[in-house]
Amino acid sequence: MSEKYSRLSIRSSALTIVISIALVLTLLGITSLVVLKAKSVSDYVKENITVTVFLDETAKDADIIALQKSIDASPYRRATVYVSKEEAAKKLQEDLGEDFIKTLGFNPLQPSIEISLRAAYANNDSIAWIEKELREDTQVKDVYYQKSMVSAMNENINQITIGILIFSGLLLLISIGLINNTIRLAIYSKRFLIRTMNLVGATQGFIRRPFVLSGIRNGIFGAIVAIALISGIIYGLDHVPDFHFIGITDLKTLAILYGLVTVLGIFIAWICTALAVRKYLRQDIDSLYKN
Amino acid sequence: MGLDTIISLEQVSIFQKHTMVLANVSFHIDKGEFVYLVGKTGSGKSSLMRTLYADVPLKHGKITIAGYDLSTIRRKEIPYLRRKLGIVFQDFQLLYDRNVNENLFFVMRATGWKNKNEMQDRAQEVLDKVGLATKGHKMPHELSGGEQQRVSIARALVNDPEVILADEPTGNLDPDTSEGIIRLLIDISKNGRAVLVATHDVLQINRNPSRTLRCENGDVNDSVAVNESTSS
């Protein structure tokens, strides 16, 4: 074995650790992004819930505008759209593909205001309260929303959030386990070197230091590679129209995400290296041969 | 125990894991003494050596070595004890990922040396002493077994230790190379260091006779004590 080969082998072992750390951190980063963006996604879904307020056909324009203004001023409103009797008919005609007014001889539809709710109010309790408040207005004939869909959606979002959190926790544990295993294997191959260092009078701190520094360096390189991979994935997702709504390239989120990946990379590599070296520092020669 | 005593064992029991292999061992070794520790495989030589450099904890009795009491030594103090000892192993235990000079520099850095020029001078000095003046840039695997053992001895000498403990230093070497190593260790002892060599190499003991501690039947018999009792 030449010196060149030995150095090559050390570099290849470090490269394996960096790649392992990078892949695990990428997976963790993507999961963290999902966790960080889970609220945006759930808010997006919740804010698509609409409450339709049917108005009295005889209501005057001024009253309707006043009602819409009062809804616009309320805290639960994200957006309101006034749909006149004619607009409603036109839309229904487009949906049905036939002129129902001609068949019926009159337009049975009512003018309405469609309210998109803020996410915090998109639950049955709040909507019931909103409905009660709206009904107090004499212009309002009826208030309609899909009660069963709202409760099903909230239930699903809660379950998905719990699921994501459990998955993230498990993934974090598995990640630490995987990185720990890779680092431990690399240090295992140097267990006799550690023993020799121990026997020539090096203190435990002196022996541990270069291993820990190299572990931290591998953690940093792993984090850099992971950040590059995550950036590539985010760039790709940002160009998919369906994902654009969650604001995936929001700078604050990216800063938190990249910071988290770097800190996790360094922390996991540091702790795993220190623990692995500690194990071999304390083992006697018989255990070193058995392991 | 005289002023020159550097290793002292009193009523020591030596264990291999949980089995006691030597009981009530007592002997002293003075500065400048060259002593053989002999015995069959499994007789407890290596366990006694490992106890002396605190690789195996002392469970019973009292050992004082290079000023450290092994019955009260703390884990933190062990590296500092080992800096006062030069340890030579049968399998050399060099750092195979760095060259000879770096092997010596590692020990120096680990034991507080800072000045690079002083480190280079000291490395050259000890390599000269073991006859490897021109081999500093070689990797350990590029050296013969005898040369690797000389590097191991040079490494043991780097910090000018008071005691050299050599555990089967000739175990992997041919008779001629072995004789060279034993003579080197004897020369080192003549400079005032105590040298304890665990070996079963009878040929070398016959060629270079010296005080011998014999491990047999769970006991250590000292040739000096035997000779004294025979002559009186």
Boltz contact constraints between the chains, C-beta under 6 A:
constraints:
  - contact:
      token1: [A, 3]
      token2: [B, 139]
      max_distance: 6.0
  - contact:
      token1: [A, 6]
      token2: [B, 97]
      max_distance: 6.0
  - contact:
      token1: [A, 193]
      token2: [B, 95]
      max_distance: 6.0
  - contact:
      token1: [A, 196]
      token2: [B, 93]
      max_distance: 6.0
  - contact:
      token1: [A, 199]
      token2: [B, 87]
      max_distance: 6.0
  - contact:
      token1: [A, 200]
      token2: [B, 107]
      max_distance: 6.0
  - contact:
      token1: [A, 201]
      token2: [B, 79]
      max_distance: 6.0
  - contact:
      token1: [A, 201]
      token2: [B, 82]
      max_distance: 6.0
  - contact:
      token1: [A, 201]
      token2: [B, 83]
      max_distance: 6.0
  - contact:
      token1: [A, 201]
      token2: [B, 111]
      max_distance: 6.0
  - contact:
      token1: [A, 202]
      token2: [B, 110]
      max_distance: 6.0
  - contact:
      token1: [A, 203]
      token2: [B, 79]
      max_distance: 6.0
  - contact:
      token1: [A, 206]
      token2: [B, 110]
      max_distance: 6.0
